[in-house]
């Protein structure tokens, strides 16, 4: 992602008005959003112990941390996000569960060294260019205990010139069918087309392997969204 685009994106997620409406977005733009959280809890729970410490990168909003905390009452969390306003929303979303979470403003380099028992990065890596994705994923892996699970899910779909526009149109159409304002959906589609450095699912899997993860396995496919589980 270009520097100006990254700066604009961070400003958006630090805008209190935008943050106040944030929770509506994933529910309308991401198919099976709640189910994605449940699957993540299951996949991480296969290897993480009952008293696990879990790293969540892109934790602003707090919805995935809340779902994981409710599914695994003994887990504790470190949530990292560069947007202060989104972290405030995460704290509000967690409510009493916030006592089990440490929230850090910053990027992966600002996370604790670990080792963590598991990690998740949902709806985040698509904001990064390929080189930054590899570095970020490698820093996540470095902070994980050997064999620990990692779940990543984000926008990922075929990027060839012939089919990319159709997938972007499907992305907007799903949002409208889910109740999003058509103008907002079109603005989101146009913004993604112009500014995000999206990768194909095959390229995204390659990123995780280059970062040092093994047994990279897709588990979630929903229109323009993909999810993988992999191991440190």
Wavefront OBJ file of the C-alpha trace (Angstrom):
o trace
v 0.000 0.000 0.000
v 1.385 3.401 -0.936
v 2.322 5.757 1.895
v -0.448 8.259 1.193
v -3.053 5.519 0.956
v -1.886 4.053 4.266
v -2.021 7.488 5.875
v -5.551 8.089 4.572
v -6.674 4.661 5.746
v -5.321 5.254 9.245
v -7.050 8.638 9.348
v -10.333 6.963 8.413
v -10.032 4.434 11.253
v -9.212 7.254 13.676
v -12.292 9.261 12.655
v -14.778 8.931 15.560
v -17.767 9.194 13.195
v -16.449 6.413 10.948
v -15.532 4.278 13.955
v -19.033 4.694 15.396
v -20.422 3.027 12.261
v -17.654 0.452 11.867
v -19.502 -2.603 13.184
v -22.141 -2.337 10.463
v -19.523 -2.760 7.725
v -18.253 -6.321 8.257
v -21.760 -7.609 8.884
v -22.879 -6.326 5.469
v -19.704 -6.744 3.407
v -18.266 -10.015 4.749
v -20.363 -13.153 4.198
v -20.663 -15.442 7.240
v -18.817 -12.928 9.421
v -19.952 -14.411 12.748
v -19.290 -17.909 11.447
v -15.752 -16.851 10.496
v -15.160 -15.969 14.142
v -16.548 -19.315 15.300
v -14.358 -21.222 12.845
v -11.336 -19.217 13.985
v -12.041 -20.153 17.607
v -12.253 -23.824 16.653
v -9.082 -23.821 14.548
v -6.995 -22.006 17.148
v -8.446 -24.172 19.907
v -7.254 -27.365 18.229
v -3.703 -26.658 19.390
v -3.819 -23.738 21.820
v -4.046 -24.716 25.513
v -6.931 -23.784 27.782
v -4.856 -20.956 29.292
v -3.467 -19.695 25.967
v -2.155 -16.235 25.280
v -3.342 -15.167 21.829
v -1.963 -12.409 19.590
v -4.585 -10.565 17.514
v -3.188 -8.219 14.876
v -5.633 -5.646 13.527
v -7.641 -5.948 16.727
v -9.455 -2.617 16.436
v -13.187 -2.993 16.902
v -12.693 -6.004 19.156
v -15.298 -8.263 17.583
v -12.973 -11.202 16.963
v -11.422 -10.912 20.421
v -14.868 -10.923 21.996
v -15.877 -14.030 20.044
v -12.640 -15.830 20.946
v -12.867 -14.798 24.591
v -16.430 -16.066 24.858
v -15.514 -19.362 23.183
v -12.420 -19.919 25.361
v -12.898 -18.522 28.890
v -9.288 -19.242 29.909
v -7.596 -17.392 27.063
v -5.900 -14.023 27.376
v -5.220 -11.679 24.491
v -2.844 -9.067 23.188
v -4.575 -6.935 20.577
v -2.530 -4.649 18.323
v -3.895 -1.965 16.010
v -2.477 1.338 14.683
v -5.771 3.249 15.133
v -6.346 4.569 18.642
v -10.058 5.167 18.083
v -10.501 1.568 16.908
v -8.796 0.316 20.063
v -11.203 2.415 22.122
v -14.037 0.697 20.266
v -12.425 -2.678 20.992
v -12.396 -1.902 24.700
v -16.073 -0.934 24.592
v -16.940 -4.040 22.579
v -15.142 -6.326 25.017
v -16.829 -4.798 28.060
v -16.000 -6.941 31.119
v -13.892 -9.220 28.891
v -11.403 -6.349 28.466
v -9.808 -7.484 31.736
v -8.378 -10.422 29.768
v -6.913 -8.282 26.995
v -3.922 -5.995 26.613
v -4.438 -3.452 23.823
v -1.428 -1.900 22.081
v -1.451 0.964 19.599
v 0.917 0.198 16.736
v 1.945 -2.424 14.227
v 3.327 -5.940 14.527
v 6.718 -4.569 15.571
v 5.021 -3.071 18.624
v 3.644 -6.412 19.805
v 5.238 -8.298 22.675
v 7.883 -10.843 21.754
v 5.791 -13.752 23.020
v 5.911 -16.630 22.607
v 2.175 -16.678 21.954
v 0.151 -19.888 21.834
v -1.909 -18.764 18.828
v -2.515 -15.747 16.604
v -5.197 -14.317 14.347
v -5.258 -11.530 11.777
v -8.717 -10.946 10.336
v -9.741 -8.387 7.683
v -6.337 -6.712 7.891
v -3.592 -8.072 5.618
v -5.362 -6.864 2.462
v -4.361 -3.307 3.433
v -0.666 -4.196 2.981
v 1.402 -4.593 -0.163
v 2.989 -7.970 -0.795
v 6.401 -7.187 0.665
v 4.875 -5.751 3.837
v 2.548 -8.741 4.125
v 5.444 -11.175 4.051
v 7.338 -9.181 6.665
v 4.268 -8.819 8.871
v 3.390 -12.510 8.652
v 7.011 -13.428 9.406
v 6.958 -11.216 12.513
v 3.763 -12.929 13.651
v 5.334 -16.358 13.142
v 8.469 -15.313 15.023
v 6.329 -14.482 18.050
v 4.558 -17.849 18.077
v 5.535 -20.984 19.968
v 6.656 -23.843 17.676
v 3.654 -25.450 16.028
v 1.241 -22.754 17.217
v -1.758 -22.056 14.940
v -2.331 -18.875 12.982
v -5.565 -17.871 11.250
v -5.610 -15.177 8.566
v -8.672 -14.040 6.636
v -9.034 -11.081 4.297
v -10.049 -9.965 0.822
v -8.467 -12.322 -1.712
v -9.824 -13.293 -5.133
v -8.629 -13.741 -8.756
v -6.742 -10.685 -9.923
v -6.571 -11.301 -13.665
v -7.885 -8.446 -15.776
v -10.718 -10.519 -17.223
v -12.416 -11.499 -13.947
v -11.274 -8.956 -11.322
v -13.987 -6.379 -12.187
v -16.685 -9.028 -11.931
v -15.521 -10.089 -8.470
v -15.484 -6.475 -7.319
v -19.041 -6.051 -8.608
v -20.066 -9.165 -6.678
v -18.493 -7.687 -3.559
v -20.675 -4.575 -3.890
v -23.777 -6.547 -4.865
v -23.502 -8.731 -1.773
v -23.252 -5.657 0.444
v -26.353 -4.118 -1.134
v -28.235 -7.408 -0.780
v -27.240 -7.389 2.896
v -28.689 -3.931 3.471
v -25.810 -1.575 2.667
v -26.597 1.727 1.000
v -25.908 1.286 -2.756
v -23.856 4.483 -2.926
v -21.729 3.350 0.020
v -21.223 -0.055 -1.582
v -20.161 1.522 -4.867
v -17.768 3.870 -3.059
v -16.223 0.895 -1.273
v -15.914 -1.048 -4.541
v -14.242 1.859 -6.302
v -11.883 2.472 -3.386
v -10.767 -1.148 -3.310
v -10.268 -1.207 -7.062
v -8.149 1.934 -6.993
v -6.125 1.660 -3.813
v -5.729 -1.818 -2.343
v -2.908 -4.103 -3.432
v -5.001 -7.250 -3.480
v -3.550 -10.677 -4.208
v -5.018 -13.856 -5.599
v -5.642 -16.730 -3.161
v -2.634 -18.551 -4.597
v -0.412 -15.518 -3.981
v -1.756 -15.094 -0.465
v -0.929 -18.712 0.357
v 2.569 -18.152 -1.019
v 2.967 -15.133 1.291
v 2.277 -17.301 4.349
v 4.746 -19.948 3.194
v 7.426 -17.342 2.506
v 6.868 -16.028 6.025
v 7.785 -19.469 7.379
v 4.356 -20.983 8.077
v 3.709 -24.637 7.283
v 0.613 -26.677 6.412
v -1.137 -23.617 4.967
v -4.736 -24.737 4.454
v -7.748 -22.767 3.205
v -10.876 -23.119 5.346
v -13.082 -20.178 4.326
v -14.173 -19.075 0.854
v -16.945 -16.512 0.536
v -17.147 -14.413 -2.632
v -14.137 -12.038 -2.419
v -12.952 -13.307 0.972
v -10.608 -16.152 1.900
v -9.271 -17.576 5.144
v -6.382 -19.897 5.971
v -5.034 -21.748 8.964
v -1.282 -22.318 9.163
v 1.292 -23.305 11.774
v 4.504 -21.800 13.097
l 1 2 3 4 5 6 7 8 9 10 11 12 13 14 15 16 17 18 19 20 21 22 23 24 25 26 27 28 29 30 31 32 33 34 35 36 37 38 39 40 41 42 43 44 45 46 47 48 49 50 51 52 53 54 55 56 57 58 59 60 61 62 63 64 65 66 67 68 69 70 71 72 73 74 75 76 77 78 79 80 81 82 83 84 85 86 87 88 89 90 91 92 93 94 95 96 97 98 99 100 101 102 103 104 105 106 107 108 109 110 111 112 113 114 115 116 117 118 119 120 121 122 123 124 125 126 127 128 129 130 131 132 133 134 135 136 137 138 139 140 141 142 143 144 145 146 147 148 149 150 151 152 153 154 155 156 157 158 159 160 161 162 163 164 165 166 167 168 169 170 171 172 173 174 175 176 177 178 179 180 181 182 183 184 185 186 187 188 189 190 191 192 193 194 195 196 197 198 199 200 201 202 203 204 205 206 207 208 209 210 211 212 213 214 215 216 217 218 219 220 221 222 223 224 225 226 227 228 229 230 231 232
